[in-house]
Amino acid sequence: MTVKIYVPRDAAALALGAEKVAKAIAQEIVARGLDAEIVRNGSRGMFWLEPLVEVELAGKRIGYGPVKAKDVSGLFDAGIVNGGDHPLCLGEVEDLPFLKQQTRLTFARCGVIDPLSLSDYEAHGGLAGLRRAVSMAPAEIVQEVTDSGLRGRGGAGFPTGIKWKTVLDAAGERKYIVCNADEGDSGTFADRMIMEGDPFVLIEGMAISGLATGATKGFIYTRSEYPHAIAAMSEAVGIARQAGILGPSVLGSGRAFDIEVRTGAGAYVCGEETALLNSLEGKRGVVRAKPPLPAHKGLFNCPTVINNVISLASVPVIMEKGAAFYRDFGMGRSRGTIPLQIAGNIRYGGLYETAFGLSLGDIVDRIGGGTATGRPVKAVQVGGPLGAYFPRALFDTPFDYEAFAARDGLIGHAGIVVFDDTADMLKQARFAMEFCAVESCGKCTPCRIGSTRGVETADMIAHGIEPEKNRALLADLCNTMKLGSLCALGGFTPYPVMSAMTHFPEDFSPAPIAEAAE
């Protein structure tokens, strides 16, 4: 019987040498005359173990990692095709604590299947949700998603069902589904992992959304920095079209839906839905004033659903297992699971899918294992470059939209970046303002001018120039940006700045230059 050896082709694994490992394994298979084949899967999300090589034996997957090309010959000498013992042997992958303790719903197939094998996808539960959806009326699908409690996983946390119902009820000869795959937040990689590791789940979710709202065309908008994701999604769309999952009659239902992959140049502001729409239409990526909302007048002035990758990829499991099953996970108004992306100065960095409700301290200390340097954790930024910095005093905060908002934070796309005690929070505050200044579309004055003034003010504080006056000025700039900006870029930049000033005031009181020189 042919032995399957899994080697990831996820971008993170490739960056760590997975391609060289795959080539070395292929050479060993030929040289030793073995009955084995290589399957290029996605990543499991345990990046400290990448490249993670897995061997399938009697329905179980034995893992080895992190594997380098120079290790391959020794692995075969140790009998890797029979699950042989070796210093890199991790045992059964599903039993690894980091993986075993997760609740994998959206990412159930990621790292398990061949991403471009439709038969593999179906064998692991794929298309069950779409098959149910084609037998339902649009309003019934919308109600199922509404009852599940699914909220936008891109950061805003807006109820998905309400957005879909608005588009369903809107008048329009044509309607669109737009997938926001412009994953630009620092410390985030969940969207990329889905597109590279399980692209058919995104296609299925978008098709269900189309059936639910009457939309016949969908666009996946991603960034040029994601070449592997673009290639995987483009190929998967072609396969789905050929199989009748997409096209004039979705799964023979007589209802049409098709998808096109579009690539943007990588402007951070194009992650904002209206700037994204402008870019899709071939215009400059600047924010539109609202109203009208995209659900009423969006792409090409037509009713449009705009959802994040994870929002749409979560729909198939809801349709397959029912709203009550999904709603049973989580806490408060935050229902279902969330893919935590743990990054920065952390021992065990990667993707961890779990129900809402874990405390921030549990995530950083127990799951992440503390800092990679072994030094104390000083701050954790949750929600990308616009997220607040939380000190250890706030580590009891449960991972929940409302709980974070109550402490002047935001979950965003669930990116978690850890800093040890060597971090200078004044520099981090300056970086937030500089990032906003560089990425601003320039349409509104608070964002365009306020961020530039913010950088200058942070520099004056750093040089000990009238620190008290400039700290007050920085806070005033933040207030103006928060209340006056057109979109979240300018409106949320104050979160990292003000949280750094509030929780780490000692970093905002440097000695004057002359005094420091003495």
N, C-alpha and C positions, 0 to 999 in steps of 0.2 A: 504493500500500500504506500502511495506517495506521501511523504512527510511534508507538511507545510511549515515553512519558516517565515515568520513575519518580521519585516524590517520597515519602520515608518518612513513615509516620504513627506511628513509634516514639516513645515518650514523650520520649526525649532530643532527637530531631529537632524534635518539637513545641515543646519548651521553648526551642529556638533559632530558632523562627519558621517551621517547615515549613508550617504551615497557611496563613499569609499568602503564602508562596511558591507553594503549590499553587493558591490562588485567583488570583494574578497570572498564572500560567501558563495557567490556564483562560480568563482574559479575553483573553490574547494569541492563543490558539488561535482563539477566536471572532472577534476583531477582524480577524485576518489571513486568516480562512477556510482554515485549515490542516487537513489530514487527519491529525490526531494525537489520541491519547487519553492520559489520565493514569492511571497505575497506582500505587496507594498501597501500597508495600512496607514491609518492616521495615527496620531499620538494619543496615548492614554492620559497625557497631561501631567506625568511625573517627570519634570524636566531634568531633575538632578540624576535621573537614571537613563537619560537619552544619550546615544541611541540605545533603545531597549529592544533587544531581539527576543522573539518568542517562538517556541516550537510547540506545535499542536500534537498531543499524544493522548489517545483514548478520550477525546473530547475535552481535555484539559490543556491549558497553555502554561508552559514552563518558561520563565523569563530569565534573561541574562543581561546584565547591564551595570554601569554604562560600558558599552562595547566599543573598542577602537579597532581599526583595520588590522593592527598588529596582533590583536588578541584572537583573531578568527581561526588561524591554524591550530592554536592550542585548544580552542573550543571543540573543534572537530576531532582532535586527538583524544579529548576527554569524552567523546561520544555525545555531542550535542543533539544529534538526530534521535537519540534514545533518551534524552533528558539527563545526560550524564552529569556527574558532579564536577564543579569547577569553582574557583574562587569568585567568579562573577555570577554564579547561579543564585537566583533569588527565590527559587521555589515556584509554587503556583501563583501566577500574577494576581488572580482574583482574591487571593488571601493576603496580599500585602495590605497592612493597616491603612495606609493612605487611601487606597482604592476601596477596600472592604467596608469602611465606615461611611462611604458616600451613599447618596440616594440618586442614582443616575436614571433620570427620565429623559430629558432632552439629549443627553450625551450617552445614552445607553449603548449605542453602536460605535461610538468614536473610539478608534484604536482596536476595535474588535473585527470589523469587516474590511473587505476590499472596497474602498470608497466608490469605485466606478463599476462595481458589479451589481446590477439590478437584482439578480437572483439572490445574491448574498444579502442585499437589503431586505428583500421580501422574506427570506428565511429567518430574519431576526425581527419580524413584526412590521416591516415597512409596508406602506400602502393600505394598511387596515383602516386607518382613520379616513383616508380619502375615499375608500370603497363605501364606508358608512355615509360619508358626506354626500356622495352622488345620489343616495337614496332619500335624502332629506330636502325639505324646502329651504330656501335661503334664510328665512327668518328663524327656522329651527336651529340651523347651524350657528347663527349669531347668538341665539339664546343659550346654546350649550357653552359657547366661549364666554359669554357674560356670566353665566352661573359658576364657571370654574374659578372666577376671581382673577384671571390672568391680567397683569398690568404690564405696561411697556417696559421691557428689559433694557432699553437703550439709555434710560436714565430718568426720564420724566415721570415714570410710574403711572401714566394715564391708563384707565381701564380700557383694555383692548376691545371688549364687546361693545362699549359705547361708541368708540370710533367706527367700528364696522357697521353698527346700526345707523349711524349718521350718514354714511356713504350709501348704504342700502336704501334708505328713505329719500336720499337726494335725487332730484330730477337731473337726467343727463343722458344724451345719446350714447356716450362712451364713458366708461369708468376705468380707473387704473389701480393696480397694486404696486407700490414702490417699496422695495426692501432697502433699508438704510444699512448698507454694509461698509460704510465709510468709517471704519473703526480707527479713530485717531487718538483716543485717550492713552496716556502713558500707563504702562502696566496692564493693558488689556489685550487679550488674544482669543477670547471665546468665539467671536464671529469667525475669525480666521480658522480656528480649529474645526468648526462645523463645516465651513466651505471646503476645507481640504480633507477632512476625515469622514464626513457624512453628508455630502451635498444633496442627496436625494430627499433628506428630511426637510431641507429648506424649500426645495421644489414642491414637495407635497404640501407643506404648510401654506405656501403661496397659492397653490391651486385650490385648496380649501377656502382660502380667503376670497379668491375670485368667485367661486361658486356661492359663497355666502353673501356677497355684495353686488353681484351682477357685473363685476369687472371681467373684461376679456383679455386684457394685456397686463403683463407685469414686467417690471424692470428691477434688476439687481444692480445697485449703484455701489461700486467699491473703488478702492484707490490703487493707483499704479504701483505703489510699494508692495502690493500683494500678488506678485506674478504667479505663484503656485496656486493660490486660491482662485485667481481668474481662470487659469488653465483648467483646474478641476471642475469649476462651476460650468464653464463653457462646454466641456465635454459631457458633463452630466445632463445638461439641458438638451443636448443633441440626442443622447441615449433615451431620455424621457420622451422626447418628441417622437422618436422612431417607435417607441413602445406604446404610443397612444395615451400616455399620461398627460401630455401636453398636446395642443393642436385644436382642430375644429370640433372634436368630440372627446372630452376628457373621460377616459375609461369607458367609452361608448355611451356616455350619458346624453349626447346631443348638445351639451353645453360647452362652449369654447373657452379656452384659456391658454395663452402662450407666454413665454418668458424670454427676455433679452438681457444679456449681461452688458453693462456699461461701465467704463472706467474713467474716473476723475483724476485730476492731477495731484491730489493729495492735500488740498487746502483744508485746514482744520474746521473752518467755519462751514464747510459743505456737509458737515455732520448735522448741522441745524437744518430742519426739514425744508424750510422755504428756500434757503440758499442752495440746498441740494436740488430742488425742483428747477431753479434757474439754471444750474449747471446742466441738468438733464436736457433742458430745452435749448442748450447751446449758448446760453447767455453767461455773463460774468456771475460768479458765485457770490451774490450779495443777498442779505436778508430782506425778505418782504415784510411790509407792515401787515399786521393782522387786526381785525378781519379784512377780507374774508378768510376763513379757515380752509386749509387744503382739502378737508373732507367735503366742502361745498364747491370750492374752486381751486383746484390744485394743479396737477400737471396738464399743460395745454388748456388751462381754464376748466378742466373737467373734475368731477368728484373723485377724490384720490385717498386711498388708505396708504399711510406711510407708517411702517413698522420696522423695528430693528430685527436683525437676523435671529436672535434668541427668542424674541416674541413669536415670530412666525414658525421657528423650528420647534416651539413648545406646543403648537396647535395639534399636530398629528397624534400625540399621546393623549391629549384631552379628548379628541374625537374617538380614539380607539377605546379608551378605558372609561370615558365618561367624566362629566364635570365634577361629580361628587368625589371621585377618586383623586383628582388633581387638587381640589379645594381642601382635601383632608390634610395636606401638608402646609406648614407655615404657621404664622401667628397674626392676629389682628386683621388688618386689611391687606397684609402681604401674604398671598396664598401661593402654593406650589413650591417649586425649587428655584434656586438661583445659582448660577455658575460663578463661584468665587475665583478670581484670578489673583493669586498670591505671588507678589514679585518684590523687587528691590533687594535690600540687605536681609535675606531670609534663607534659612537652612534648607527648607523643603519648598521650593517654588514650583507652582504649577496650577492646574485647574482642579477645583474641588466643588462638585455639585452637591448641594444639600438643601434641605428645607430652610426657609427663613426662620430666624430666631436664635442662632448661635451668637454668643457674645463675641465682641471684637477681640477680647483677650484670649478666648478659647481658640479663635481662628489663628491668631498670631503665635501664641505660645504652644498650644497643643498640636494643632494641625501643621503650622509652619515651622515649628521647632525653634522659634526664636531667631536671632540674627545669625547670619553666616559667619560674621566676625567673632561671635561669642560675646560681644559687648552688650550692654543693656540697651533695650529698645527706648528710643527717645520719643519718636513720633510715628504715626501711621497716617498716611493720606489715603482716604477712600473716595473713589469717584473721579479719578483722573486728575489732570492738571487744574481743574476747577473745584476739586474737592477740598474739604477742610482737613486740617492736621489735628489728629486726636492724640492727646498725651495719655500716659498710662492711667491717669486718674479717671479717664472716660472709657476704660477697657471693659466696663460692665455693660456698655451699650449693646443691646441686642441688634442683630442685623435685620432691620425692619425699616421701611420707608419713613414711617411716622416717628419712630424712636430716634433715628438719625436727624430728622428735621427738627425735633424738639431740642436737640443739642447743637443747632446751627451747623449741621452737616448734611451730606447727601450721599446716597448709595451710588447714584450714577449708573455706570455700566458694570459695577461691582469689581472694579480694579482696586487692589489693595497693595500699596507700596510702603515698605517698611524702612525706617531710618534708625541707625544706632545713635549713641550719644555724641558722636563726632559731628553730627549735622549742625550747620549754622542756619537757624530758622529765619534770620534776616535775609540771608542769601536766597533761601527758598521763597520768601515773600517777594523779593525782587524778581526772581525767575518767573513767578506767576504774572507779574505786571509786564515783564519783557515778552513772555509768551503771548499774552493778549495783544500787545502792541504789534508784534510780528504777524500774528494770525488774523487780526481784525480786518473785516471786509471794508471798513471805513465809512459805512453808511451813517452811523450815528455818532454824535460828538462825544457822549460820555465814554464810550468804548475807545474810540479813535484817539482822542486827546487825553482822556483820563488815565489810560494805561501808560502813555509816554511820560506824563507828569508823575505817575506813580514810580516809575523807574528812577527818575531824577530825585524824587523825594527820598526813596530808599537809599540812594547813594549818599545823600546828604546826612542821613542818619548814621550810615556806616562810617562816615568821615567825622562824626561827632559835631556836626554843624547844627547848632540850635536843636538838639535832639527832641526836647519836649514839644517845641513848636511844630517840628516836622512830623512827629508821631501823630499829633492832632490833625495835621494837614493830610497825612496818609489815610487816616480814618475817615476824614471828610470826603476825600476822593472816592473811597470805597462806597460810602453811602450814596454819593451821586451816581456812581456806576451801577450800583445795585438797583436803584429806583428808576434810573433814566435810560438804561440801555434797551435796545430793541430786542435783543435775543440773549440767550444764556451765556454766550462768550463774555460779554461785558458785565452781564448781570450776576454771574457766578464767580468771576475772578476775585471779588472781595472775600469769598469764603476762605481760600487758603491764606490770604493776606491777613484778614482779621483774626482767624484762628491762631495763626503764628504769633501775632501781637498779643493776643489774650492769654494764651497758654504758655508762651515762652518769652515773657517780657525781658528776661535777663539778656537775651540775644539782641534786643533792640536798644541796649544802653552801652554801646562800645565807648572806649576811652577816646577823647579827642586826639587828633593826629599828633599834635605837639607833645601832649602828655605821654602818648604811647611811645614816641621816639625817645623820650628820656629813659 
